[in-house]
Amino acid sequence: MARGKVVDVDYYQFLRVLQRAADAGARVDRGDGRWAAYVKEHAINEVAATAIARQKFETVIPVIIAEGLETDGLYFFSKSDEACLRLVPLE
């Protein structure tokens, strides 16, 4: 993912995907050892994506979903704002 953009995602659909990933062991939180490997493998500019997310929400929670599905990727969500953003590659 050489270049990407941050897009809005439906919060409630995201919660379903997040729960499915958590149940399957495919939810990767920042403290998880798999985090750095995923970011490196997908060439994610985590700093830039986090900065964009923090411009939209006061408190964001980053999470990676790595199920091997089209919903995989880096997400930022805010429980208080009931909102979610996702980093997607530019084509």
C-alpha positions as CSV (number, residue, x, y, z in Angstrom):
1,M,0.0,0.0,0.0
2,A,2.3,2.7,-1.2
3,R,-0.4,5.4,-1.0
4,G,-3.7,5.4,0.8
5,K,-6.6,7.5,1.8
6,V,-8.8,7.5,4.9
7,V,-12.5,7.0,4.2
8,D,-15.7,6.9,6.3
9,V,-17.1,3.5,7.2
10,D,-20.6,2.7,8.6
11,Y,-19.9,2.4,12.4
12,Y,-22.5,-0.3,13.0
13,Q,-21.3,-2.5,10.1
14,F,-17.8,-2.0,11.3
15,L,-18.8,-3.3,14.8
16,R,-20.1,-6.5,13.2
17,V,-16.9,-7.0,11.2
18,L,-14.9,-6.2,14.4
19,Q,-16.8,-8.8,16.4
20,R,-16.4,-11.4,13.7
21,A,-12.6,-10.7,13.5
22,A,-12.3,-10.9,17.3
23,D,-14.1,-14.2,17.4
24,A,-11.8,-15.6,14.7
25,G,-8.6,-14.3,16.4
26,A,-8.1,-11.9,13.5
27,R,-8.4,-8.6,15.5
28,V,-5.0,-7.0,15.9
29,D,-4.7,-4.2,18.5
30,R,-1.7,-1.9,18.7
31,G,-0.1,-3.7,21.6
32,D,-0.3,-7.0,19.7
33,G,3.0,-8.5,18.3
34,R,1.3,-8.9,14.9
35,W,0.8,-5.1,14.6
36,A,4.2,-4.1,13.4
37,A,4.5,-7.0,11.0
38,Y,1.1,-6.1,9.4
39,V,2.0,-2.4,9.1
40,K,5.4,-3.2,7.5
41,E,4.0,-5.9,5.2
42,H,1.3,-3.6,3.8
43,A,3.6,-0.5,3.8
44,I,1.1,1.5,5.9
45,N,1.9,5.1,6.8
46,E,0.5,4.7,10.3
47,V,1.5,8.2,11.4
48,A,-0.3,10.0,8.6
49,A,-3.4,7.9,8.9
50,T,-3.5,8.4,12.7
51,A,-3.1,12.2,12.2
52,I,-6.1,12.3,9.8
53,A,-8.2,10.2,12.2
54,R,-7.3,12.5,15.1
55,Q,-8.4,15.5,13.1
56,K,-11.9,14.0,12.8
57,F,-12.3,12.6,16.3
58,E,-10.9,13.5,19.7
59,T,-10.4,10.0,20.8
60,V,-9.7,7.2,18.3
61,I,-9.0,3.6,18.7
62,P,-6.8,2.0,16.0
63,V,-7.4,-1.6,15.1
64,I,-6.3,-3.9,12.3
65,I,-8.6,-6.6,10.9
66,A,-6.6,-9.4,9.3
67,E,-9.1,-12.1,8.3
68,G,-7.9,-12.6,4.7
69,L,-11.1,-10.9,3.5
70,E,-11.9,-7.7,1.6
71,T,-12.7,-6.1,4.9
72,D,-9.1,-6.4,6.1
73,G,-7.2,-3.3,6.9
74,L,-6.4,-0.5,9.4
75,Y,-9.4,1.1,11.0
76,F,-9.8,4.0,13.4
77,F,-13.0,4.1,15.5
78,S,-14.5,6.4,18.1
79,K,-17.1,5.0,20.5
80,S,-18.2,8.4,21.7
81,D,-18.7,9.7,18.2
82,E,-20.1,6.3,16.9
83,A,-17.9,6.7,13.8
84,C,-15.3,4.8,12.0
85,L,-12.6,5.5,9.4
86,R,-10.6,3.0,7.3
87,L,-7.3,3.3,5.4
88,V,-7.8,2.1,1.8
89,P,-5.2,2.0,-1.0
90,L,-5.3,4.5,-3.8
91,E,-5.7,2.8,-7.2
